[in-house]
């Protein structure tokens, strides 16, 4: 068994203490008018969507060298702006940490949270949120230095493991270790860049988070081959955009925007051919989706051309995935369309 050095951090009987989930007091939001949306009214009056994103995660949400935000989650924010104004630039990005993301949404500091956040029962109820679908099916894994020669997470007995607090990751790590009688010492650090730095510098032997986050972190290293993502996946992590309870119209728009991205990919509608499809595609589902034979848009608080604008602006789900996540080595896997063996599909547009 691999011998690991131990570090002095918080631990009880060799196991990590799960972080206690704090439930901040929810701010009172204005009630929407009958059939309307207070959130959409406020966004339109402001002229800008305020989108809570990660502080910087390659492939998902990260500012480039010119300060422009790029990534999978960023494109979802842009897609919503295209749905509202046909202008993907009308977004202000607010970086949020694992600790302050929920307070930012509850307080109204952001209109929507689009970052790596797992859909759980307590977040869907006690915290007062609505998850508007799953835009990325993920699972928790482990990354180690390739030089360590570790091939399985079960070899981490006695290791120090870097983890962020206030996340499902911390609780999953504890549950997995207890179930498998693995003893470890957690190194608990809040900020993403600091926990990654601790792992890279050797302060901890392994780093655990969602596999997508591990892939993003590995891709950002000077020599990604020096880091190995172990094959073990110890949890289900359905990630998706979330909004506040109490404004169903806004939640519906975000949800069906996601479904529209999926439906467009399934129907072969892309950023390059959406205008032609709107004019010439005779399939009834396509005509309804693109607002040519129905009035579905106003049911969501937007006009009938909303999905044409979204697809023309950011592409379909597959285009968003290939543009942002494929370059850092993330495969479609469960995020493939149902027609290709994955879990992603859209309910009918009718």
N, C-alpha and C positions, 0 to 999 in steps of 0.2 A: 504493500500500500504506500502511496506517495506520502512522504513526510512533509508537512507544511509547518511553517512558522506561525505562531499565534500573535495577534496584536491585542492590546488592551482597549477594548471598546465595550459598549454595553452588551451584556449577555447574561442569561440566567440558566445555570445548569447546562451550558454549552449551546443553548438555543437562543435565537433572537427574540426580543420582545416585539410583538406586533404593535405598530403605531396606533394610537387611539384616534379614531376619526373624529375630528372636531366638526360641529355643526354650527356654522355662523348664523346669526340672526338674519333672516331674509328681509331685504328691503321691500317696502310696499310699492308695487308697480301700479301704474294707472290702469283701471279696468278698460278693456276695449269696448267700443260701441258694439251694439248687436250686429253680428256678422262681420265686424271689422277687426282691426288689429292695432292696438296701441303701439306695439313695437314697430310695425311697418309705418305707422303714422309718424312716429318719432324719427325713424331713419330717413324717411322722405323729406321731412321738414328740415333735418340736418343736412341732407344732401350727401351723406357719407355713411357707409356701413362700418361699424367698429367691430373688428374680428379679433378675438383672443386666440393667439397661436403659441407655439412653443418658443422658448427663448433662443433656440437655434439647433435644429436637428436636420442633418443633411438628408435631402430627398423629400422632406416633409415641410419644413418651414425654416428658412434661413436667409438672411440678407446677403446679396452678392457684393462684389467689390465696390459697386456704385451705391450700395445701400438699398437696392430694390429687393423686395421679398420674393423668394422663389420656392416652389415645392408642391407636393401633392395636396397638403392642407390649404396652402395659399391659393391654389387653383380652385378649391371649393369656395373660398371666400370671393374670389374673382367671379366665379360662376354665378353666385348670388347677386353680385353687383350687375352683371350682364342681364340677369332676369329682371332686375328692378329698373335699370336705366339704359341698358345696352351699352354700358361703359364699365369695363373691368378695373379702371383706375380709381373708382370712387370707393376705395377701401382704406381705412386706417388700421394698421396692424398693431396690436398691443401684446408684447411678449409676456407670457404668464408662466409661472413655475408650477411644479406639482403641488406646492403648498398654497399658493394664492389664487389659482385658476378658478376655484369654485366661488370664492368671495367676489372675484371680479365679475362673474356672471350674475350672481345673486344681487349684487349692489347696483347693477346697471352700468358698471364701468365699460362693459362690452355688451354688444347685442347678441352675440353668438360665440360659442367656444368651439373651435375647430382645431384640435390638437390631439395627440395620442392620449385619449381618455377612455377607460374601459366602462362599458355599460354594466352596471350592477344594480341590484334591487334597491339598496339604500340610496344610491345616487338618483335613482329614478323616482324615489318616494320622499324619504326624509330630507334630502337636500333640495327638493322642489324643482327638479329638472325634467325635461322631456328629451329623450334621445331620438333623433330624427333618422333612424336607420343605422345600419352598419356599413361604413364605407371601406373598412379594412379589417379582415379577420386575422387575428394575430395570436401569439402564444408566448409565454415567458421562457427564456432560455438563459444560457450562460456563455460567457466568452473568457478565454484564458490565453496566456502567452503560448504560442506554438512551441517554444523551447521547453515548456514544462512537460510536454509529452503526455498530457491528459487526453483521454479519448471519451470519457463519459463523466457526467455530473456525479455519479456515484463514487468517483475517485476523489471527490472534494472533501472527504471526511477530514476534519481538523483545519480546514482552510479559512482564510479571511476572505470575506465576500463583500464587495462594494454594492450598496443599494440606496435608493432614494427613499426618504420617509414620506408618509402620507399618501402612499400609492398601494394599489392592489399587489404590486410586486413584492413589497415587504411582507405582507401577510402570506402570500403564496410561498415565499421562501421558507417561512417558519413552518407552514403546514407541510410542505414537501419534506423538509428536514426531519420533522417529527415522524412522519409516515415511513420514512426510509432509514431512520435511526442514524442520520448524518449529523455529526457535531461540527459547528462552524462558529466563527466569530464575525459578526457583522460590522462593517464600517459604514455608518449611516451619515450621508452628506446630502444636503438639500439641493444645491444648485447643480444642474446637469454638467456644466463645464468643469466643476470642481470634483464631482464624483468620477468623471471620466479621467481627469488629471490624476486622481489618486490611484486609479487602476493602472494607467499607463506608466506612472512613476514607480510602481511596484509596492505601493502601500498596501494593496490587497491582491490576493492571488487570482481572484475571479471577479467579474462584473456581471450582474444579473439585471435584466430588464426585458421588455418585449423583444422578440427576435428581430423585428424591423429596426428597432432602436440600436441593437447590437450591430446590425449590418451597416446602418448609417454611421455609427461610431467607427467601425473598422475601416470604412471607405475613406474617412477623413484623416486616417493616420498616414504618416510618411511612407510606411511599408506595411500595407494591409496584411501581407502574408505572415507577418510576425504574430498575428492574432487569429485564433481559431474559435469559431462558434460551435459549441458542442451540439451533438444531434438531439439531446434531450429537450423536449418541450413539456413543461410541467403544468400548464394552465391553458384555459381558454380566455382570450382577450379580445372581445368584440369592440372595436373602436369606431366612433362615429361622432358627428357634430351634435351638440346639445344646446338647448334653449331653455328659457324659464317656463315653468308651469304657468298656465292661465292665459296663454295667448295662442289658441289652437290654430288660427289662421296663419300665423308666422311659422309655427311648427309644420303645418301642412306644406307650405311653400318650400321649406328646406328639405323636407322628406321627399317630395315629388321632384324636386330638382335633382336629388341623388338618383331617384328612379329614372328620371329622364336621361341622365348620363349613361345608365346601364341599358335602358331600352334602345337608345341610339346605337350603342355598340352592337347589340344583338341584331338590330335591323340593318347594320352596315352603313349607318349614317355618320359621317365624319365632318370635321371642320371644313374639309375641301368640297364636299358634295351636298351639304345640308340645304343650300339654296336651291339647287337643282332638284333634290328630293322633295322639297316643299312644293315645287311647281309640277313635277312630273310623276312622282311615285304614286301608283294607284292603290297601294295596300291601305285598307281602311285604318289599321292601327297607326301607320305612319301619318296619314292625313289627320287623325285625331291628335296625335302627339304634337304635330307641327302647327296645329291650330287652323287647318284648312277646311275641316268639316265638322267643327264643334266649337263650343264656347267654354272649354275647360280652363283657359287662362284666368278669366275673371273669378272663377271659383277659388283661385289661389291668391287673388288680389293683384294680378298682373294682366297684361294684355295677351292676346292669343299668339303673338310672335315671340313670346318669352323664351321658349325652348330653342327656337331657331337662333336667337341671339346668344344663348348660352353655348350651344354646340359650335357656332361660328367663332365664338370668342375663346373657348378653352378646349374644344374637342369633346369626344365622348369619353367614357370611363377608361377604356383601353388606351386612348391617346394620352390621357393624364397620367396613367400608370407608367406607360412606356417612356414618357418624357422625363418623369421625375424619379421613379423607383428602379426601373430596369438598369439604369447606369450605375447604381450602387450595389447591384447584384441581387436584388430582391425578385424572386420569381412570382408568377401569378398564384400558383398553388390553390388554396381555397378561395382566393379572390378571382379566379377565372369565372367566366359565365357558366350558368347551369348547363348550357348546351355543350360545354367543353369540360364537364366534370367538376366544376366549382360550385360555390354556394351563392354566387351573386345573380339575382334576377329581379326584374321589375314586375310589380302587379300590373294588370291591364290599364291602359289609358282609355277609359270610357265612362 
